[in-house]
Every structure is written in structure tokens, then in C-alpha cells.
Amino acid sequence: MQVILHSSWVRYLPIWVGVAGAATLALWLLRDPGAGLTPRIPGADQAPDAAAAASGNPVLAGKVLKGDGQPANLPGIWPCFRGPDRAGIAPATVSLARGWDGGAPRELWSVDLGEGYAGPAVLNGRVYVLDYDQKNKQDALRCLSLADGREIWRFAYPVSVKRNHGLSRTTPAVTDQYVVSLGPKCHVACVDAVSGELKWGLDLVRDFGATVPPWYAGQCPLIDGDRVILAPGGPDALLMAVELATGKVIWKTPNPHGWKMTHASIAAGELAGRRQYVYPASHGVVGVDAADGRLLWETPDWKISIATIPTPVLLDGDRVFLAGGYNAGALMLRLTEENGRITPKKLYRLPAEIFGATQQTPVLHGGYIYGTRPDGRFTCLDPADGQVIWTSEPGINFGLGAFLLADGLAYVLTDSGRLVLMEASPAKYTPLAQAQILKGREAWGPMALVGSRLLARDLTRMVCLDVAAR
């Protein structure tokens, strides 16, 4: 179609073109220079990990950041929750002081941490702690030098966690080759113990139907030989074993009652002639065959409605000692086998005012049980009949503070970070020294003792102390 312009329009066409051009130039100059553009965030130009995108597992998108720390050439091993054998007792490799010159053990170094109660694991001069980076919203498995606390590396992956009585609260498990951690929202990461590079990762919620406990996961992973033992409490995986090198599932324990994950960790040992894993789930306790995950026994006689936290203590005579808070008290079971069937029988039950354990797992030493009962008093108990041998003086309330034993000594923290040194003996309560080693609050994270170096933390800080005899 032919277009014919009126002569007047033709005469004024250059003027109209000029006005339109000026308006366009003005709009261009006044525009928001950032409109329609995506800000460049460091790291955002890297393509997301394909496996992470496909599975939705944030662990697979984790990255390693290197620091300037170096492993220490120092003796000692604390490879997992509650140390060697998960017993809460440090091997006596050096003589430890029974009093402190100047009134306190010497502080060697300290490091700031995100809010939480996660305890350290130590191997080959490296300290491993699962932290939470609140600024960047990341779980961060950190590797520090035992010599000076400087960071060697960290493996971090994105996960949003809101403050709820702290954030991280689990202790990693480490071997010469691998470190395994379990994060607040049930993410499991296995990384190289030296480099921090990811080996495999699991999301217990997405992959196995776990339910995150009310105050986040408190379960510490258990490495048993070439396997990692976990308790997802999922519809078809009450407990499970995965291959340490690959993360492949070896077996899963059925969960016919739908029992959920608690804050407690798994105990392992020989009971009724079989190696078992004992776990206090949400509505009862189970014993599982270590070879194939088969359910060997169960009892609903031990359940805590609010929070199940302490780990079972396994004793000779096929006994299982369970202690808890929130008026749960304590329960001693004995396992008996008849016609190939294992049955748990109650030996005795103690009310909370006699003995219980709100948060910290009691320690079996020299045939006696030591722990802080709900009224805040440190207690020595005879497990044979549940009789109290002694309690600490009422002047000090230990609250929910951590403790461990070594060289005939008990190191016991109060909530506020006061460390009390006492004899670990059934003879009587004998305090030897005490010192304020932390200045924060909620010193609930499990301690570690390697050689003569004691690692302790409160809500936001960890210290390394020299407790050697002089």
C-alpha cells in the first residue's frame, strides 16, 4: 500500500524527529542503570553442581576454602563423639596436673564459633568442628590446627538455619582418610580428612524420610570399621549403614512403629553374644544386629516426651543403662537370649531426684557411673543397684555443662564455663581445683582431651588449654 504524506507533515518532519530523539536521550540518561541487570555476586558465575541441582541435596554443592593453618605435630586422638571407644574417657598418654599454677590452666589458643554446642574431634594434629556460618547461611565443617587454632580448610554448603537454642550441636567422626559430619537439618557430609574435598553427601530428610528433631539434629555419626552408622528414623530406615568410602547404603532397619529420630547418638558394643547398635528412638529403645541391621529387640519402656539426648551406656553382664532429663530418671536393662530371641528385662528404675541426665551422657569408669543429674549435682552411682555413692557439694550447680574423665580425674564444666577438676573415685567427692576458663554462657558442647590439650567451648567460643603436670 502506498503512503502519501501531507505537505505540512513533510515540512515539520525534521522538527518532530528532533523532539523524539531528545526525549529518548533524556529517558536514557534518567533511567536506573541497574534496572534489568543481575548484580554480580562472587561465585555466582560458577555453574551449580549438576548432581546438587538434580537431587536437591545442598551438600553436593559444597565448596572447600583453604586457610593458612598447618597440622600440628602433637600426640593424641579424640576421633568422634565422646572420644576413643565413645566412652567419654581419654587414654592416659601423659601425666595430667592435679592442680593449676596461677589458679587456672594455661590457655594456648582460642577461636570464635557460630552459636551452638558442636564438639570437636581430633586426629593427626587437626581439630574438626561442625560450625554454622550465620552471615553466609552455611554449614561449615572446619579443620583447625591443634597447635594454634588457625584454620586449615573449611567445607561449606548452603542451608538456612534459624537460631533455636544454638545452631550446630554434633561432633564429627574422623579416620585417617575421612571425616563425616551430620548437620542441624540432617545433612550428612563425608570429606577427605586432609584436603576437605567432598567424597559423598546424603540428605536424610529428602533421601530417607527423616524428621528434623525440634532443636535440630543432635545425633553424632558413628564410624564402625568401613561403615557409617546413622539413625534417620525414616519410614523404612530406623537405622542404616552406609559404606564409608562411597556413601552407598549397605542395609536399613525396618521401622514398623514409625519411631522418629531423637537428639541421642548410637551406642555400639557386644551384648547377648552379638555386636549390636543400641538407639533410643522417639518412642522406645532398639537393638540392631551390626552385621545386617536386623532388629534384635525393642522396648517402649524408655521414652522421653520432650527430648531424648544422652547416649545409652553399655555395661558388662549384657546391661544397658539409660538416663534422661525431664523427669525421666534412669533405667537399667539386661538382655537375655532364649531360643535365639533377645529380650530386654528391667533391672531397676531410678527417679530423677536419685539420678538422671538431661543432656550429657554419663561415663562408666572403674565399675561406677559418673554424671550430672537434673538438680545440677555431679554424682557417682553404683550401677549394680542404682545406689548413689556421693554427690558434689550443693554450692556449685553444674547444670548442663560438659564433662570427661582422664588419668583418674574428672573435668566438669558448669553452664557458665567454670571448669572443676575432681577425683574420679568412688571413695568420696574430692574437688582439686577450679577456674573460669570461658566467659560466655551455655558451655554445653562436648569437650575433647588429646595428650595434655583440653578443648572446651561455650555458645560462641572454643579454647585450648594446657592441663599437663609440671
C-alpha positions as CSV (number, residue, x, y, z in Angstrom):
1,M,0.0,0.0,0.0
2,Q,1.3,3.4,-1.0
3,V,1.6,6.1,1.7
4,I,1.1,9.7,0.8
5,L,2.3,12.4,3.3
6,H,0.5,15.7,3.6
7,S,2.9,18.6,2.6
8,S,2.5,20.2,6.1
9,W,3.7,17.0,7.8
10,V,6.6,16.8,5.4
11,R,7.6,20.4,6.2
12,Y,7.7,19.7,10.0
13,L,9.0,16.1,9.9
14,P,12.6,17.1,10.9
15,I,11.4,19.0,13.9
16,W,9.3,16.1,15.2
17,V,12.2,13.7,14.7
18,G,14.5,16.0,16.7
19,V,12.0,16.3,19.6
20,A,11.5,12.5,19.7
21,G,15.3,12.0,19.7
22,A,15.8,14.5,22.6
23,A,13.1,12.8,24.6
24,T,14.6,9.4,24.0
25,L,18.0,10.7,25.1
26,A,16.6,12.2,28.3
27,L,14.9,9.0,29.2
28,W,18.1,7.0,28.6
29,L,20.1,9.4,30.9
30,L,17.5,9.3,33.7
31,R,17.0,5.6,33.7
32,D,18.1,3.3,36.6
33,P,21.5,2.0,35.4
34,G,20.9,-1.3,37.3
35,A,17.4,-1.9,36.0
36,G,17.1,-5.3,34.3
37,L,20.6,-6.3,35.4
38,T,21.6,-9.0,37.8
39,P,24.3,-7.9,40.4
40,R,27.5,-9.9,40.1
41,I,28.0,-11.9,43.3
42,P,31.3,-13.5,43.8
43,G,31.0,-17.2,42.9
44,A,27.6,-16.7,41.2
45,D,29.3,-17.0,37.8
46,Q,30.2,-20.6,38.6
47,A,27.7,-23.2,37.3
48,P,25.9,-25.1,40.0
49,D,26.9,-28.7,40.6
50,A,24.8,-30.8,38.3
51,A,24.3,-33.5,40.9
52,A,23.2,-31.0,43.5
53,A,20.7,-29.5,41.1
54,A,19.3,-32.9,40.2
55,S,19.0,-34.2,43.8
56,G,18.3,-31.0,45.7
57,N,21.0,-32.0,48.2
58,P,22.9,-28.9,49.2
59,V,25.9,-30.9,50.4
60,L,26.7,-31.8,46.8
61,A,27.1,-28.0,46.1
62,G,29.6,-27.5,48.9
63,K,33.0,-25.9,48.3
64,V,36.3,-26.1,50.1
65,L,38.0,-22.9,51.2
66,K,41.7,-23.1,52.2
67,G,43.3,-21.4,55.2
68,D,46.8,-20.8,56.3
69,G,46.8,-23.2,59.2
70,Q,49.1,-26.3,59.4
71,P,48.5,-29.6,61.1
72,A,50.3,-29.9,64.5
73,N,53.0,-32.5,65.2
74,L,51.3,-33.3,68.5
75,P,50.2,-36.6,70.0
76,G,46.6,-37.6,71.0
77,I,43.4,-38.8,69.4
78,W,39.8,-37.9,70.0
79,P,38.2,-39.2,66.8
80,C,34.5,-38.8,67.5
81,F,31.7,-38.0,70.0
82,R,32.9,-39.0,73.5
83,G,36.4,-39.9,72.2
84,P,38.1,-43.2,71.7
85,D,35.6,-46.1,72.1
86,R,32.9,-43.4,72.5
87,A,33.3,-43.8,76.3
88,G,33.9,-40.2,77.4
89,I,37.4,-41.2,78.7
90,A,40.7,-40.0,77.3
91,P,43.6,-42.5,77.2
92,A,46.4,-41.7,79.7
93,T,49.3,-40.9,77.5
94,V,50.8,-38.1,79.6
95,S,50.6,-37.1,83.3
96,L,47.9,-34.5,84.0
97,A,48.0,-31.8,86.6
98,R,46.1,-32.2,89.8
99,G,46.1,-28.5,90.4
100,W,46.9,-25.4,88.3
101,D,49.7,-23.0,88.9
102,G,48.3,-19.4,89.0
103,G,44.8,-20.8,89.7
104,A,43.9,-21.8,86.1
105,P,45.3,-24.0,83.3
106,R,47.2,-22.0,80.6
107,E,45.2,-21.0,77.6
108,L,47.1,-21.9,74.4
109,W,44.7,-20.5,71.8
110,S,41.0,-19.7,71.2
111,V,38.7,-19.4,68.2
112,D,35.3,-17.8,67.6
113,L,32.5,-20.1,66.6
114,G,28.9,-19.7,65.4
115,E,26.3,-20.2,68.1
116,G,26.0,-23.8,69.1
117,Y,27.2,-26.8,71.1
118,A,29.1,-28.8,68.5
119,G,32.0,-30.7,70.0
120,P,35.5,-31.2,68.4
121,A,37.1,-34.3,67.0
122,V,40.9,-34.5,66.8
123,L,43.2,-36.7,64.8
124,N,46.7,-36.2,63.3
125,G,47.2,-32.7,64.8
126,R,43.9,-31.5,63.2
127,V,40.8,-30.3,65.1
128,Y,37.5,-30.9,63.2
129,V,34.4,-29.0,64.3
130,L,31.0,-28.6,62.6
131,D,30.2,-24.9,62.7
132,Y,27.4,-22.7,61.3
133,D,28.2,-19.5,59.3
134,Q,25.2,-17.3,60.1
135,K,26.3,-14.5,57.7
136,N,26.5,-16.7,54.6
137,K,23.9,-19.3,55.8
138,Q,26.2,-22.3,55.5
139,D,27.0,-25.4,57.5
140,A,30.8,-25.3,57.7
141,L,32.9,-28.3,58.6
142,R,36.1,-26.6,59.8
143,C,39.6,-28.1,60.1
144,L,41.8,-26.3,62.6
145,S,45.4,-26.7,63.7
146,L,45.8,-28.3,67.1
147,A,48.9,-26.2,67.5
148,D,47.4,-22.7,67.3
149,G,43.7,-22.9,66.2
150,R,44.4,-21.5,62.7
151,E,42.0,-22.7,60.1
152,I,43.5,-25.3,57.6
153,W,40.3,-25.6,55.5
154,R,36.6,-25.5,55.7
155,F,34.0,-27.3,53.7
156,A,30.8,-25.3,53.5
157,Y,27.4,-25.8,51.8
158,P,24.2,-23.7,51.8
159,V,21.5,-24.3,54.3
160,S,19.2,-21.9,56.1
161,V,19.1,-22.5,59.9
162,K,17.4,-20.2,62.3
163,R,18.6,-19.8,65.9
164,N,16.8,-22.3,68.2
165,H,18.9,-22.8,71.4
166,G,22.0,-22.6,69.2
167,L,22.6,-23.9,65.7
168,S,25.2,-26.7,65.3
169,R,25.3,-29.4,68.0
170,T,27.0,-32.5,66.7
171,T,30.6,-33.9,66.8
172,P,32.1,-35.2,63.5
173,A,33.7,-38.7,63.2
174,V,37.2,-38.9,61.7
175,T,39.6,-41.5,60.4
176,D,43.0,-41.1,58.7
177,Q,41.1,-40.8,55.4
178,Y,37.6,-39.4,56.0
179,V,35.6,-37.0,58.1
180,V,31.8,-37.5,58.4
181,S,29.5,-34.8,59.8
182,L,25.8,-34.5,60.4
183,G,24.3,-31.0,60.2
184,P,21.5,-29.3,62.0
185,K,19.0,-30.3,59.3
186,C,20.2,-33.8,58.9
187,H,22.6,-33.3,56.0
188,V,25.5,-35.8,56.1
189,A,28.8,-34.9,54.5
190,C,31.9,-37.1,54.1
191,V,35.0,-35.3,53.1
192,D,38.7,-36.1,52.7
193,A,40.4,-35.7,56.2
194,V,43.4,-34.0,54.7
195,S,42.1,-31.8,51.9
196,G,38.5,-31.3,52.8
197,E,37.3,-32.3,49.3
198,L,33.8,-33.8,49.2
199,K,33.5,-37.6,48.9
200,W,29.8,-38.0,49.2
201,G,26.7,-36.4,50.8
202,L,23.3,-37.5,52.0
203,D,20.1,-35.7,52.9
204,L,18.4,-37.8,55.5
205,V,15.2,-35.9,55.2
206,R,14.9,-36.0,51.4
207,D,16.5,-39.4,50.8
208,F,15.2,-41.4,53.8
209,G,12.2,-39.6,55.2
210,A,13.9,-38.4,58.4
211,T,12.2,-35.7,60.6
212,V,14.5,-33.0,61.9
213,P,14.2,-33.0,65.7
214,P,12.6,-29.9,67.4
215,W,16.0,-28.4,68.3
216,Y,17.8,-29.7,65.2
217,A,19.9,-32.8,64.8
218,G,22.0,-33.8,67.8
219,Q,23.0,-37.2,66.6
220,C,26.7,-37.7,66.1
221,P,27.7,-40.1,63.2
222,L,29.3,-43.4,64.2
223,I,32.1,-44.8,62.1
224,D,32.4,-48.5,62.6
225,G,35.2,-50.0,60.5
226,D,34.4,-49.4,56.9
227,R,30.8,-48.2,57.6
228,V,29.0,-45.2,58.9
229,I,26.0,-46.0,61.1
230,L,23.1,-43.5,61.2
231,A,19.6,-43.4,62.7
232,P,17.4,-41.5,60.3
233,G,14.1,-42.7,61.9
234,G,12.6,-42.8,58.4
235,P,9.6,-44.9,57.3
236,D,11.8,-47.8,56.2
237,A,15.1,-46.8,57.8
238,L,15.1,-46.7,61.6
239,L,18.9,-47.2,61.4
240,M,21.1,-47.7,58.4
241,A,24.7,-48.5,57.4
242,V,26.4,-46.8,54.5
243,E,29.8,-47.6,53.0
244,L,32.3,-45.1,54.4
245,A,34.2,-44.8,51.1
246,T,31.2,-44.3,48.8
247,G,28.1,-43.5,50.9
248,K,26.2,-46.4,49.3
249,V,23.6,-48.0,51.5
250,I,24.5,-51.4,52.9
251,W,21.5,-52.1,55.0
252,K,18.4,-50.5,56.5
253,T,16.5,-51.4,59.6
254,P,12.7,-51.6,59.2
255,N,10.7,-49.1,61.2
256,P,7.2,-50.7,61.7
257,H,6.2,-48.4,64.5
258,G,7.3,-45.2,62.8
259,W,9.7,-44.2,65.5
260,K,11.5,-40.9,64.8
261,M,15.0,-39.6,65.2
262,T,15.9,-38.1,68.6
263,H,18.9,-36.0,69.7
264,A,20.7,-39.1,71.0
265,S,23.6,-40.9,69.3
266,I,24.0,-44.6,68.7
267,A,25.9,-46.8,71.1
268,A,27.9,-49.9,69.8
269,G,29.0,-53.0,71.7
270,E,28.8,-56.7,72.4
271,L,25.5,-57.6,74.1
272,A,24.0,-61.1,74.4
273,G,26.7,-62.6,72.3
274,R,26.3,-60.3,69.3
275,R,27.7,-57.0,68.2
276,Q,24.8,-54.5,68.4
277,Y,23.8,-50.9,67.8
278,V,21.6,-49.6,70.6
279,Y,19.5,-46.5,69.8
280,P,16.8,-44.6,71.9
281,A,14.3,-43.5,69.3
282,S,11.3,-41.3,69.9
283,H,9.0,-44.0,71.4
284,G,11.4,-46.7,72.6
285,V,14.8,-48.2,72.5
286,V,16.0,-50.7,69.9
287,G,19.0,-53.1,69.5
288,V,20.1,-53.8,65.9
289,D,22.4,-56.5,64.6
290,A,25.6,-54.8,63.4
291,A,26.1,-57.3,60.6
292,D,22.8,-56.8,58.7
293,G,20.7,-54.2,60.5
294,R,18.1,-56.8,61.7
295,L,16.0,-55.7,64.6
296,L,17.1,-57.9,67.6
297,W,15.0,-56.4,70.4
298,E,12.9,-53.3,71.3
299,T,11.1,-51.9,74.3
300,P,8.7,-49.0,74.7
301,D,9.7,-48.7,78.4
302,W,12.1,-45.8,77.7
303,K,10.8,-42.7,76.0
304,I,11.1,-39.0,76.8
305,S,8.3,-36.8,75.5
306,I,10.3,-33.6,75.3
307,A,13.9,-34.5,74.2
308,T,15.9,-37.7,74.3
309,I,19.6,-36.7,74.4
310,P,22.0,-38.9,76.3
311,T,23.5,-41.9,74.6
312,P,23.0,-45.4,76.1
313,V,25.8,-46.7,78.3
314,L,26.6,-50.4,77.7
315,L,27.9,-52.4,80.6
316,D,29.2,-55.9,81.1
317,G,26.6,-58.5,82.0
318,D,24.6,-57.6,78.9
319,R,23.3,-54.5,80.6
320,V,22.1,-51.2,79.1
321,F,21.9,-48.0,81.2
322,L,19.6,-45.2,80.0
323,A,19.4,-41.8,81.6
324,G,17.4,-38.7,80.7
325,G,16.0,-35.4,81.7
326,Y,12.5,-34.0,82.0
327,N,11.7,-36.3,85.0
328,A,12.7,-39.4,83.0
329,G,15.2,-40.5,85.6
330,A,17.2,-43.7,84.7
331,L,16.6,-47.2,83.6
332,M,18.8,-50.3,83.7
333,L,18.0,-53.1,81.3
334,R,19.5,-56.6,81.0
335,L,19.3,-58.5,77.7
336,T,18.7,-62.2,77.9
337,E,18.7,-64.7,75.0
338,E,16.4,-67.6,74.9
339,N,15.9,-69.8,71.8
340,G,17.6,-67.3,69.6
341,R,15.4,-64.4,70.7
342,I,16.8,-61.5,72.8
343,T,14.5,-60.0,75.4
344,P,15.2,-56.8,77.4
345,K,14.3,-57.0,81.1
346,K,14.1,-54.2,83.5
347,L,16.5,-54.5,86.5
348,Y,15.6,-51.2,88.2
349,R,14.4,-47.7,87.5
350,L,15.5,-44.6,89.3
351,P,13.5,-41.4,89.8
352,A,15.1,-38.1,88.6
353,E,16.0,-37.0,92.1
354,I,18.2,-40.0,92.5
355,F,19.8,-40.0,89.1
356,G,19.1,-38.8,85.5
357,A,20.9,-36.9,82.8
358,T,19.2,-34.0,81.0
359,Q,21.9,-33.5,78.3
360,Q,25.3,-35.1,78.9
361,T,25.9,-38.8,78.7
362,P,27.1,-40.4,81.9
363,V,30.6,-42.0,81.9
364,L,31.3,-45.6,83.1
365,H,34.7,-45.7,84.9
366,G,36.1,-48.3,87.2
367,G,32.8,-50.0,87.6
368,Y,30.9,-46.8,88.6
369,I,28.8,-44.3,86.7
370,Y,29.6,-40.6,86.8
371,G,27.4,-37.8,85.6
372,T,25.4,-34.7,86.3
373,R,21.9,-35.4,87.5
374,P,19.0,-32.9,86.8
375,D,19.5,-30.9,90.0
376,G,22.9,-29.9,88.8
377,R,25.0,-32.0,91.2
378,F,27.8,-34.2,89.9
379,T,27.1,-37.8,91.1
380,C,28.9,-41.1,91.5
381,L,26.4,-44.1,91.1
382,D,26.8,-47.8,91.7
383,P,25.3,-49.4,88.6
384,A,24.8,-52.7,90.3
385,D,21.8,-51.5,92.3
386,G,21.4,-47.8,91.4
387,Q,22.7,-46.6,94.8
388,V,24.2,-43.1,94.9
389,I,27.8,-43.2,96.3
390,W,28.3,-39.5,96.5
391,T,27.2,-36.2,95.1
392,S,29.0,-32.9,94.7
393,E,28.5,-30.1,97.2
394,P,25.4,-28.0,96.7
395,G,27.4,-24.8,96.3
396,I,28.2,-25.5,92.6
397,N,25.4,-26.2,90.1
398,F,26.9,-27.8,87.0
399,G,23.7,-27.5,85.1
400,L,24.0,-28.9,81.5
401,G,27.8,-28.4,81.4
402,A,30.0,-31.0,79.6
403,F,32.4,-33.4,81.3
404,L,35.0,-36.1,80.6
405,L,37.4,-38.4,82.5
406,A,41.1,-39.0,82.2
407,D,44.0,-40.2,84.3
408,G,41.8,-40.8,87.3
409,L,40.4,-37.2,87.0
410,A,37.1,-35.7,86.1
411,Y,36.9,-32.4,84.2
412,V,33.5,-31.0,84.7
413,L,32.1,-27.7,83.3
414,T,29.4,-25.5,84.7
415,D,26.9,-23.8,82.4
416,S,28.9,-20.6,82.7
417,G,32.2,-22.1,81.8
418,R,33.8,-22.7,85.2
419,L,35.9,-25.9,85.0
420,V,36.1,-28.0,88.1
421,L,38.8,-30.7,88.4
422,M,37.9,-33.6,90.8
423,E,39.0,-37.1,91.6
424,A,37.2,-39.8,89.6
425,S,36.9,-42.1,92.5
426,P,34.0,-43.7,94.4
427,A,35.7,-43.0,97.7
428,K,34.3,-39.5,98.1
429,Y,33.7,-36.2,96.3
430,T,37.1,-34.6,96.1
431,P,37.5,-31.4,94.2
432,L,41.1,-30.4,93.4
433,A,40.9,-27.1,91.5
434,Q,38.5,-24.9,89.6
435,A,38.9,-22.0,87.2
436,Q,36.7,-19.8,84.9
437,I,38.0,-20.9,81.5
438,L,35.2,-19.5,79.4
439,K,33.4,-16.1,79.7
440,G,30.3,-16.8,77.8
441,R,27.3,-18.9,78.5
442,E,25.8,-22.4,77.8
443,A,29.1,-24.4,77.9
444,W,27.2,-27.5,76.8
445,G,29.4,-28.7,73.9
446,P,31.3,-31.9,74.5
447,M,34.9,-31.5,75.4
448,A,37.9,-33.3,74.0
449,L,41.3,-34.2,75.6
450,V,44.3,-35.1,73.4
451,G,47.6,-35.6,75.1
452,S,47.6,-32.7,77.5
453,R,45.4,-30.3,75.5
454,L,41.9,-29.8,76.6
455,L,39.4,-28.4,74.2
456,A,36.2,-26.8,75.6
457,R,33.6,-24.4,74.3
458,D,30.7,-22.3,75.3
459,L,28.0,-20.9,73.0
460,T,30.4,-18.9,70.7
461,R,34.0,-19.7,71.6
462,M,36.3,-22.6,71.9
463,V,39.5,-22.7,73.9
464,C,42.5,-25.0,74.0
465,L,44.1,-25.4,77.4
466,D,47.3,-27.0,78.7
467,V,46.5,-29.4,81.5
468,A,49.8,-31.2,81.7
469,A,51.5,-31.9,85.0
470,R,54.5,-29.6,85.6
